[in-house]
Amino acid sequence: MTNDPELDELFSDPADREVVDLLKASRPAAPPLDPHFRNYLRAKLMTEARRTLPARTSRSWFPFTLSPRTLAPAMAAVAAGFLVVLGVEIYLHRQPASIPVAVNIGKTIDKKTDVGTAEPIVIPFSGPVDKKAVADSVQIQPATSATKQWVGQNLVIIPDHPLAPNTSYTVSLKPSATAPPQPNPTAASQPKPTAQPAPTVAPTPVVVHFTTARPPVLPVVPPSFKSLNVSWGHDSRLGDFTTSGSVLSAAWTPAGKLLVTRPAGQPGPGSLPSSSASPTPSGSPAPKATTDVWLMSSLGTPIRILVPGGSFPAAAPSSGLVAAWRVVPGNPASLEVWDLQGTLSATIATLDGVPDRAPVWIGADRIAYVDQGRLRVVDLHGSQANGLAIKMDRGSLEASPASPLLAVEAATGSVVLDLAAGGSTTQLPPGATGFAWSSKGDLGFLVQQNRGTDLYVAADGKIFNRVATSTNGQTWSDLSWGPDATSLLLATKATNGNGAPGLILVNRDGSSPISFGATSREYASPQWSPSGDLVLFTRRDEAGGRAFWTATATPSTTDAAENQALAEVDKFMKARIHGDSRAAQAELDDAGLAAYQAGGSLLLSPAGNPFSRYYPVTVQLAGSTPNQFLVGVRIFSARGGVETSFFEEQLTLVLQGQRYLVHTVKASATLALGHGPTVVSVEIVQSPPGEEVRVHFDSDLKSETVSRDTIQVKDGDGKLVDARVTFDPDNHLATLAVKLRPGNYQLVVTPGVTDVNGVMLAQEYDAPLVIGG
Amino acid sequence: MPDGFEERELVERAKQDPDAFGALYDRYFPQIYRFAYSRVRDQSLAEDVTSEVFFKALKNIQRYTYSGHPFSSWLYQITLNAVADHYRGQHGEVDLEEGASLPSGGPAVVDEVVRRDRSRRIWSAIDQLPRQQRAAMVLKFGEDRKIEEIAQILGKSSGAVKLLLHRGVDRLRKELPQLEAELT
């Protein structure tokens, strides 16, 4: 709260002033707010407004016929994101008049793919229906718990958790609904009128299929990668005007793409003049947004706009979500969570002031930010953490990707806050700033001294040691860990004319600092890409301006190798999906061809049941060098345009000459879709002192069925590996903490895992795990 | 704070244009919800009150005329009425006379106060103030409203609002020894 002359005039007594000052300095706690409520109420109001206000221009009854851009705010209103309009036409016959009630449900997304995982499902009805009966009849496969709300004549289905990526969903509405609202209250409450030919029964069930978007395949940092061995390659400016326009901020996503803040209205796919800057139907411009958040390729090619009106984006470490501030003039800035498809997931907080920094993800489900000089932590439902009483201003704030630790440059001194231990703190040296966490959970930070800068590293964020000091007259800043956590990249500036500015690469233990990139240029904010093949940074140009650049870090053989191997898999799979035997065989070596010919798997789909799509489930280095990859692919088959089954193949790709070719194949049995939960993907993540095996499911599971008895890792001899199993129901994610020596292992998921409806896994799921040397 | 002219234009458009009304909603939802919650201290009730406020605003926006005060003043007025309507005939809200003391001789309040941190403590104490004082204090210190605007919202004179604020601050200072001890 700023100075208020009214209060100054009103309260002159020092004792009163103290109370007033305390009131001004404090704020009532933010009230709990269901993030869906605001959007839900807005949708209701807009429906009512369209019904009651005298329209200036002719409008449809529901805004779904507007252009997508104009539609966006209204769609977001109904529930945290763009609406999935399930295009279904249900003709419910009102007997005995036999006039169709004509429940026309808009445009179809039936059989649509690439549906965002955070999208609510909206079914708009145009005629009277028995709302309770319709809502009660909704079934979703895979098992998905959801909240159902009516917004006017629209049934909004909001999954309680984000949908699983890469998954075919079936939403069915049993035709027990139609009852006109008034005539007979008992008729409206009749359960399941399908059992008898009641007057309000529709002829057939409504079934809608759609497929969610593919998640990013996280890059692999192979054991052979050593950040200290790389050298500067060539650099390119991120803000080329012909491609990406101006760039105001940039940061990596975990999948190696760029989150970029650009001025509103910049060119790119789907770009239109900012919705908030567009003329309204009345002809007057609405308040203007000044920036948008975009997703770009690592080369700076705009992919899509993610957050219209957004700024200061931050990507979650693993969930494919992005948090960003959105400012609408005249309103408090809101902290919003979006997915990478550009769908609003939730609004979780508001800020009275203007945001000046990106929010900070703590794991996949909490976010820290600074509001009015106070640290706040909020979960994805908008619930604020209690008990935090840390004041901070512009100091550094970073969260560990490996544990719930938060490094905070507080007003009273820098600390590491342990959120798992009731907010207990570890004090850092006076002046500690510029925090950076490694992928393994080590904390780097800097302390500016009179004559230079000290670099500290705190193992696991707890025990810190000074590991290096800059030469006299040099100031260090802007730490960034190499993705292998063995080195740090930092910016250096000369003071008093001592030395040259530039970037320095230094070992984790402070040894062997080397210059990185062209010296004599002023760099800032270096950030390693997740796979270590690129460095993002800003650099001052000759004209004194500052621009974002990326530079290749060569050699980047491993990442290139993985991309090359995946590209070969993609060609192979597309050829098979298109029924092109010759092109598919061109991706096989002799052993691979023999394996398919011997019936190891079907190269092409059988007649009448074509392969419809595929996606990689796992990508693993099958050794210590990037010459061999193990790629798990899931292949779906369809009938009549609807996916009905899938099977998996484990493909070994071996570098032969200049290409990776499929060398071996091992196929699973075919599984019918819609018969219990399935595993969507498997990841192995380094988590010192061991590893984590992360198993993603497609369904809401019964938590008690996810245990050491049902999800296991076995070694090469089939012996059980000791593992600690945890389960995150919000993300359908089971995590096994294990300590594995280099070698081959197997993940086993037994049919004991059941979804919330009690349906078991259709059959045991096995997947190979390879730990490189 | 939105520019007054721009807000007036937006309100005028909202009388005919649903999108403009949506813009008003987007602009004022946070503060109205916050204010409603500060009065009822229950998420579900705050949602009900907020819904009622905006539906009433939609229903009556044709009759709204600019009176020199922000549009939000009108919404705050509706909120206060909605809260009063909600509690009419119920016993959920302690409605003390202006001259009354804080409830129950203090120990419960003080115990509560002692447990909480400084900020929560003082806002908790505000919750215990008489209704008009509490509204004035929340609008002034929680919502940064001008005294004249608060007067319009509460249907009182500016002088009366100043008196309410004075009494509120005075009450906080006198009735919370723990706070007093910390402050001195």
Interface residues (C-beta under 8 A of the other chain):
Chain A: M1 D4 E6 L7 L10 F11 A15 D16 E18 V19 V20 L22 L23 K24 A25 S26 R27 P28 A29 A30 P31 P32 L33 D34 F37 R38 L41 R42 K44 L45 M46 E48 A49 R50 T52 L53 P54 A55 R56 R59 P73 A74 A77 T280 P281 S282 S284 A286 P287 V328 P329 G330 N331 P332 S334 T350 A389
Chain B: M1 P2 D3 E6 E7 E9 R13 K15 Q16 D17 P18 D19 A20 F21 G22 A23 Y25 D26 R27 F29 P30 Y33 R34 Y37 S38 Q43 A46 E47 T50 S51 F54 F55 L58 K59 D117 R118 S119 R120 I122 W123 I126 M137 V138 K140 F141 G142 D144 K146 I147 K162 L165 H166 V169 D170 L172 R173 L179 L183 T184
